[in-house]
Amino acid sequence: MNALGKKIRLLRHQKGWSQEDVAKRLDISIPAFSKIETGITDVNLSRLNQISKLFGMSLVQLLSTSDSEEERQAQDEIDELNNKLQAREVEVIELQKKVIELYEQLHKK
């Protein structure tokens, strides 16, 4: 897998999209998109522009493949997931409190 393919795969994962989702958005077949991700096929400028727009970035940002950028993106994704996890934990605690309150109300009667 080449650096561009890895980056496209990472971006796809960050969006939570399957290869099928992206292929549909690009109006290409799933195998054609898979070949882009794995680096089997060369991507023309028009397709690169379409991919960059799909992921909300400039063509230069898409083509920039420095490791530090990939690490930053991965860390951003980890941070976002940690924030979501913390929010869910708060929700679970609140729901547990409600269950305890309901249990206590039922047993008072």
C-alpha positions in Angstrom: 0.0 0.0 0.0 1.4 3.4 -1.0 1.4 6.5 1.2 -1.5 8.1 -0.6 -3.6 4.9 -0.4 -2.8 4.7 3.3 -3.9 8.3 3.8 -7.2 7.7 1.9 -7.9 4.6 3.9 -7.2 6.6 7.2 -9.5 9.4 6.1 -12.2 6.8 5.2 -11.9 5.2 8.6 -12.0 8.6 10.4 -15.4 9.2 8.6 -16.6 5.7 9.6 -17.2 4.9 5.9 -16.9 1.6 4.2 -15.2 1.1 0.8 -18.6 0.8 -0.6 -19.7 4.1 0.9 -16.8 5.9 -0.7 -17.1 4.1 -4.0 -20.7 5.2 -4.3 -19.8 8.8 -3.4 -17.1 8.7 -6.1 -19.4 6.9 -8.6 -17.0 4.1 -9.1 -17.0 0.4 -8.4 -15.9 -1.0 -5.0 -13.0 -2.9 -6.7 -11.9 0.3 -8.4 -11.8 2.2 -5.1 -10.0 -0.7 -3.4 -7.3 -0.5 -6.0 -6.9 3.2 -5.3 -6.5 2.5 -1.5 -4.1 -0.4 -2.1 -2.0 1.6 -4.6 -2.6 -1.0 -7.4 -3.9 1.7 -9.7 -2.6 5.2 -10.4 -5.1 7.9 -9.7 -5.6 10.8 -12.2 -5.8 14.4 -11.1 -9.5 14.6 -11.6 -10.1 11.7 -9.3 -7.7 13.0 -6.7 -9.6 16.3 -6.8 -12.9 14.5 -6.3 -11.4 12.5 -3.4 -10.0 15.6 -1.7 -13.4 17.4 -1.9 -15.1 14.3 -0.6 -12.9 14.4 2.6 -13.2 18.2 2.8 -9.6 19.1 2.1 -7.5 20.7 -0.5 -5.6 18.6 -3.1 -2.3 19.7 -1.5 -3.5 18.4 1.9 -4.5 15.1 0.4 -1.2 14.7 -1.4 0.8 15.7 1.7 1.8 12.4 3.2 4.3 13.2 6.0 4.3 10.8 8.9 3.8 13.6 11.3 0.5 14.6 9.7 -0.7 11.0 9.8 0.3 10.7 13.4 -1.5 14.0 14.2 -4.6 12.8 12.4 -4.5 9.5 14.2 -4.0 11.3 17.6 -6.9 13.6 16.7 -9.1 10.5 16.1 -8.0 8.9 19.4 -8.7 12.1 21.2 -12.2 12.4 19.7 -13.0 8.8 20.6 -11.7 9.3 24.1 -14.1 12.3 24.5 -17.0 10.3 23.2 -16.1 7.5 25.6 -16.0 9.9 28.5 -19.4 11.3 27.5 -20.9 7.8 27.3 -19.5 6.9 30.8 -21.2 10.0 32.2 -24.5 8.9 30.5 -24.1 5.4 32.0 -23.6 6.7 35.5 -26.7 8.9 35.2 -28.7 6.0 33.9 -27.5 3.8 36.8 -28.6 6.5 39.2 -32.0 6.5 37.7 -32.3 2.7 37.8 -31.4 2.8 41.5 -33.9 5.5 42.2 -36.6 3.6 40.4 -35.7 0.4 42.3 -35.9 2.2 45.6 -39.3 3.7 44.7 -40.7 0.3 43.7 -39.6 -1.2 47.0 -40.9 1.6 49.2 -44.5 0.7 48.2 
